[in-house]
């Protein structure tokens, strides 16, 4: 996998590319200096939007590279330890580190999708030079592929925890065979089985923790009172960051077994970011029910589901 790190000069070049790609200027934009282009941002919303897009574009470039370094460090840690002999605290820390990286990848995938949608819009097609716009879209496509590769590597780290479970079962079978052949080691074999059982239970616990998800259903007023959403007069409703919300209002569930959620309302609106093709909201006996069609796709960008009902 290639690492991408934009130096300062290249970052300035990308900003200038996005700023000077805007159409509709009466002067010759190809001859505008970097200083002049930036100074006109405050007076021109198109250039200001382009500068914001350039900053996000550059930031994502660097974050994808940093994410790869984080994954490499985590791979080295997992490869250098014996999962069956590590303490519970050590395993919890490893799982938490993996989950943080996974959440970062999901966040970058979401932001790349938003950036791609902006550049693919009719407004962007009218605002930017077509060759430059297509070049940026191709770069975004490459970044998306790198994030998918990072997601695969993180999934492989998770699979190692599950593989430890299979190893434990194999050890148990060998212990049973030795016990029948030599009764003198019965006590020792019993001790080994107990240790393996504890390790098996620990791996199961970690796997269950990784598949946790949370959902909250309530009226606009209820969600706002519990600091789950932020809204107001003439302001767009915004779902708060998970670190700021009141988690006590959420219901915890398991992604692997959660197939549908009764919403107990005639009207419902999903506020969090989920792929529209991964779920449906249907009428069942006069009340809305959310049905998850593709679990992996549905929980790809967030582990939280917020639904506003009337």
C-alpha positions as CSV (number, residue, x, y, z in Angstrom):
1,X,0.0,0.0,0.0
2,X,1.3,3.4,-0.9
3,X,1.6,6.1,1.7
4,X,0.5,9.6,0.8
5,X,1.9,12.7,2.6
6,X,1.5,16.1,1.1
7,X,4.4,18.5,1.8
8,X,3.7,22.2,2.4
9,X,4.5,23.3,-1.2
10,X,2.1,20.6,-2.6
11,X,-0.6,21.7,-0.2
12,X,-0.3,25.3,-1.4
13,X,-0.5,24.0,-5.0
14,X,-3.7,22.1,-4.3
15,X,-5.3,25.1,-2.6
16,X,-4.4,27.3,-5.6
17,X,-5.7,24.6,-8.0
18,X,-9.1,24.6,-6.3
19,X,-9.2,28.4,-5.9
20,X,-8.3,29.2,-9.4
21,X,-10.5,26.4,-11.0
22,X,-13.6,28.5,-10.2
23,X,-15.4,29.9,-13.2
24,X,-17.4,33.1,-13.5
25,X,-14.6,35.5,-12.7
26,X,-14.3,38.5,-15.0
27,X,-10.5,38.7,-14.8
28,X,-8.0,36.1,-16.0
29,X,-7.9,33.6,-13.0
30,X,-4.9,31.7,-14.5
31,X,-2.7,34.7,-13.8
32,X,-3.9,35.3,-10.3
33,X,-1.2,35.1,-7.6
34,X,-1.6,32.9,-4.5
35,X,-1.8,35.9,-2.2
36,X,-4.4,37.7,-4.4
37,X,-6.6,34.5,-4.6
38,X,-6.6,34.0,-0.8
39,X,-7.3,37.7,-0.1
40,X,-10.4,37.6,-2.3
41,X,-11.9,34.6,-0.4
42,X,-13.8,36.7,2.2
43,X,-15.5,38.6,-0.6
44,X,-16.4,35.7,-2.8
45,X,-18.3,32.7,-1.5
46,X,-17.3,30.4,-4.3
47,X,-13.6,30.9,-3.6
48,X,-14.2,30.6,0.1
49,X,-16.0,27.3,-0.5
50,X,-13.1,26.2,-2.7
51,X,-10.6,27.0,0.1
52,X,-12.6,25.0,2.6
53,X,-12.7,22.1,0.2
54,X,-9.0,22.3,-0.4
55,X,-8.2,22.3,3.3
56,X,-10.4,19.2,3.8
57,X,-8.9,17.6,0.7
58,X,-5.3,18.1,2.1
59,X,-6.3,17.0,5.6
60,X,-7.7,13.8,4.4
61,X,-4.6,13.1,2.3
62,X,-2.4,13.3,5.5
63,X,-4.9,11.5,7.7
64,X,-5.1,8.4,5.4
65,X,-1.3,8.2,5.6
66,X,-1.3,8.5,9.4
67,X,-4.0,5.9,9.6
68,X,-1.8,3.4,7.8
69,X,1.0,4.0,10.2
70,X,-1.4,3.4,13.1
71,X,-2.5,0.1,11.6
72,X,1.2,-1.0,11.1
73,X,1.9,-0.3,14.8
74,X,-1.1,-2.3,15.8
75,X,-0.2,-5.2,13.6
76,X,3.3,-5.3,15.2
77,X,1.8,-5.4,18.7
78,X,-0.7,-8.2,17.9
79,X,2.0,-10.2,16.1
80,X,4.4,-9.9,19.0
81,X,2.1,-11.1,21.8
82,X,0.5,-14.4,22.8
83,X,-3.3,-13.6,22.9
84,X,-4.0,-16.7,25.1
85,X,-1.5,-15.6,27.9
86,X,-2.2,-11.8,27.9
87,X,-4.1,-10.2,30.8
88,X,-7.6,-9.1,30.5
89,X,-6.5,-5.4,30.8
90,X,-4.0,-5.9,27.9
91,X,-6.6,-7.4,25.7
92,X,-9.1,-4.7,26.4
93,X,-6.5,-2.1,25.5
94,X,-5.7,-3.8,22.3
95,X,-9.4,-4.0,21.4
96,X,-9.9,-0.4,22.2
97,X,-7.0,0.6,20.0
98,X,-8.4,-1.4,17.1
99,X,-11.8,0.1,17.6
100,X,-10.4,3.7,17.6
101,X,-8.6,3.0,14.3
102,X,-11.7,1.4,12.8
103,X,-13.8,4.4,13.9
104,X,-11.2,6.8,12.4
105,X,-11.4,4.9,9.1
106,X,-15.2,5.1,9.1
107,X,-15.0,8.9,9.7
108,X,-12.6,9.4,6.9
109,X,-14.8,7.3,4.5
110,X,-17.8,9.5,5.4
111,X,-15.9,12.7,4.8
112,X,-14.5,11.5,1.5
113,X,-18.0,10.6,0.4
114,X,-19.2,14.1,1.3
115,X,-16.2,15.7,-0.6
116,X,-16.9,13.4,-3.6
117,X,-20.6,14.4,-3.6
118,X,-19.7,18.1,-3.6
119,X,-17.3,17.7,-6.5
120,X,-19.8,15.6,-8.4
121,X,-22.6,18.1,-8.0
122,X,-24.0,20.2,-10.9
123,X,-22.8,23.3,-9.0
124,X,-19.2,22.0,-8.9
125,X,-19.4,21.1,-12.6
126,X,-20.2,24.7,-13.4
127,X,-17.6,26.1,-11.0
128,X,-14.4,24.2,-11.7
129,X,-12.3,23.4,-14.7
130,X,-13.5,19.9,-15.8
131,X,-10.0,18.4,-16.1
132,X,-9.1,19.6,-12.6
133,X,-12.4,18.4,-11.2
134,X,-12.0,14.9,-12.7
135,X,-8.4,14.7,-11.5
136,X,-9.5,15.5,-7.9
137,X,-12.4,12.9,-8.2
138,X,-9.8,10.3,-9.3
139,X,-7.6,11.1,-6.3
140,X,-10.6,10.8,-4.0
141,X,-11.4,7.4,-5.6
142,X,-7.8,6.3,-4.9
143,X,-8.1,7.4,-1.3
144,X,-11.3,5.5,-0.9
145,X,-9.6,2.4,-2.2
146,X,-6.8,2.8,0.4
147,X,-9.3,3.2,3.2
148,X,-11.0,0.0,2.1
149,X,-7.6,-1.7,2.2
150,X,-7.0,-0.3,5.7
151,X,-10.5,-1.6,6.7
152,X,-9.5,-5.1,5.5
153,X,-6.3,-5.0,7.5
154,X,-8.2,-3.9,10.7
155,X,-10.7,-6.8,10.0
156,X,-7.7,-9.2,9.8
157,X,-6.5,-8.0,13.2
158,X,-10.0,-8.7,14.6
159,X,-10.0,-12.1,13.0
160,X,-6.8,-13.0,14.9
161,X,-8.7,-12.6,18.2
162,X,-11.3,-15.0,16.8
163,X,-8.7,-17.4,15.6
164,X,-7.4,-17.5,19.2
165,X,-10.8,-19.0,20.1
166,X,-10.3,-21.8,17.5
167,X,-6.8,-22.5,18.9
168,X,-8.2,-22.9,22.4
169,X,-10.8,-25.4,21.2
170,X,-8.1,-27.4,19.5
171,X,-6.1,-27.4,22.8
172,X,-9.1,-28.7,24.6
173,X,-9.4,-31.6,22.2
174,X,-5.8,-32.5,22.7
175,X,-6.1,-32.3,26.4
176,X,-9.1,-34.7,26.3
177,X,-7.1,-37.2,24.3
178,X,-4.1,-37.1,26.7
179,X,-6.4,-37.6,29.6
180,X,-7.8,-40.8,28.3
181,X,-4.2,-42.1,27.6
182,X,-2.6,-41.2,30.8
183,X,-4.7,-40.8,34.0
184,X,-1.7,-39.5,35.9
185,X,-2.0,-36.1,34.2
186,X,-5.7,-35.7,34.9
187,X,-5.3,-33.0,37.4
188,X,-2.9,-31.0,35.2
189,X,-5.2,-31.4,32.2
190,X,-8.1,-30.2,34.2
191,X,-6.2,-27.1,35.1
192,X,-5.3,-26.5,31.4
193,X,-9.0,-26.9,30.4
194,X,-10.1,-24.4,33.0
195,X,-7.5,-21.9,31.8
196,X,-8.5,-22.4,28.1
197,X,-12.1,-22.0,29.1
198,X,-11.4,-18.7,30.7
199,X,-9.4,-17.6,27.6
200,X,-12.3,-18.8,25.4
201,X,-14.8,-16.7,27.4
202,X,-12.5,-13.7,27.2
203,X,-12.2,-13.9,23.5
204,X,-16.0,-14.2,23.2
205,X,-16.5,-11.2,25.5
206,X,-14.1,-9.1,23.3
207,X,-15.9,-10.2,20.1
208,X,-19.3,-9.3,21.6
209,X,-18.0,-5.9,22.7
210,X,-16.8,-5.2,19.2
211,X,-20.3,-5.9,17.8
212,X,-22.0,-3.5,20.2
213,X,-24.3,-0.9,18.7
214,X,-26.6,1.7,20.2
215,X,-29.9,3.3,19.1
216,X,-32.1,6.1,20.4
217,X,-35.7,6.8,19.3
218,X,-37.6,9.9,20.5
219,X,-39.3,13.1,19.5
220,X,-37.3,16.2,18.5
221,X,-37.8,17.6,22.0
222,X,-36.8,14.4,23.8
223,X,-33.6,14.0,21.7
224,X,-32.7,17.6,22.2
225,X,-33.3,17.4,26.0
226,X,-31.0,14.4,26.2
227,X,-28.3,16.3,24.2
228,X,-28.4,13.8,21.3
229,X,-29.3,16.4,18.7
230,X,-28.7,20.2,18.4
231,X,-31.3,22.2,16.7
232,X,-33.0,25.6,16.8
233,X,-35.0,28.2,14.9
234,X,-33.8,28.2,11.2
235,X,-30.9,25.8,12.2
236,X,-30.4,22.5,10.6
237,X,-30.8,19.5,13.0
238,X,-27.3,18.1,13.9
239,X,-26.6,14.8,15.7
240,X,-24.0,15.5,18.4
241,X,-20.7,13.7,18.7
242,X,-20.9,10.5,20.8
243,X,-18.5,11.9,23.4
244,X,-21.1,14.7,24.2
245,X,-24.4,12.9,24.2
246,X,-26.2,11.3,27.2
247,X,-25.6,7.6,26.6
248,X,-28.2,6.6,29.2
249,X,-31.0,7.3,26.7
250,X,-29.6,4.8,24.1
251,X,-30.5,1.1,23.9
252,X,-27.5,-1.2,23.5
253,X,-27.8,-4.0,21.0
254,X,-25.8,-6.6,19.0
255,X,-25.1,-5.8,15.3
256,X,-25.2,-9.5,14.4
257,X,-28.7,-10.1,15.7
258,X,-30.4,-6.7,15.4
259,X,-32.6,-7.1,12.3
260,X,-35.5,-4.7,12.9
261,X,-36.6,-2.0,15.4
262,X,-40.2,-1.1,16.1
263,X,-40.5,2.7,16.1
264,X,-44.0,3.0,17.7
265,X,-44.9,6.0,15.5
266,X,-46.7,6.8,12.3
267,X,-43.9,9.1,11.2
268,X,-40.1,8.5,11.6
269,X,-36.9,10.0,10.3
270,X,-33.4,8.5,10.5
271,X,-30.9,11.3,11.6
272,X,-27.6,9.4,11.6
273,X,-25.5,8.5,8.6
274,X,-26.5,5.1,7.2
275,X,-26.4,4.0,3.6
276,X,-30.0,4.3,2.3
277,X,-29.8,0.9,0.5
278,X,-29.0,-0.9,3.7
279,X,-32.4,-0.4,5.4
280,X,-36.1,0.4,4.9
281,X,-38.7,2.0,7.1
282,X,-42.0,0.2,6.6
283,X,-45.6,0.5,7.9
284,X,-46.5,-2.5,10.0
285,X,-50.0,-2.5,11.5
286,X,-50.1,1.3,11.3
287,X,-46.8,1.9,12.9
288,X,-43.3,2.4,11.5
289,X,-40.7,-0.4,11.7
290,X,-37.0,0.1,10.7
291,X,-35.7,-3.1,9.0
292,X,-31.9,-3.6,8.5
293,X,-31.2,-5.2,5.1
294,X,-27.4,-5.2,5.1
295,X,-25.8,-5.1,8.6
296,X,-22.2,-4.5,7.5
297,X,-23.3,-1.6,5.2
298,X,-25.7,-0.2,7.7
299,X,-23.2,0.1,10.5
300,X,-20.2,1.0,8.2
301,X,-20.0,4.7,9.2
302,X,-21.3,4.8,12.8
303,X,-22.2,2.5,15.7
304,X,-25.0,4.8,16.7
305,X,-28.6,5.1,15.3
306,X,-30.8,8.1,16.0
307,X,-34.4,8.1,14.9
308,X,-36.7,11.1,15.3
309,X,-40.5,10.2,15.6
310,X,-43.6,12.3,15.9
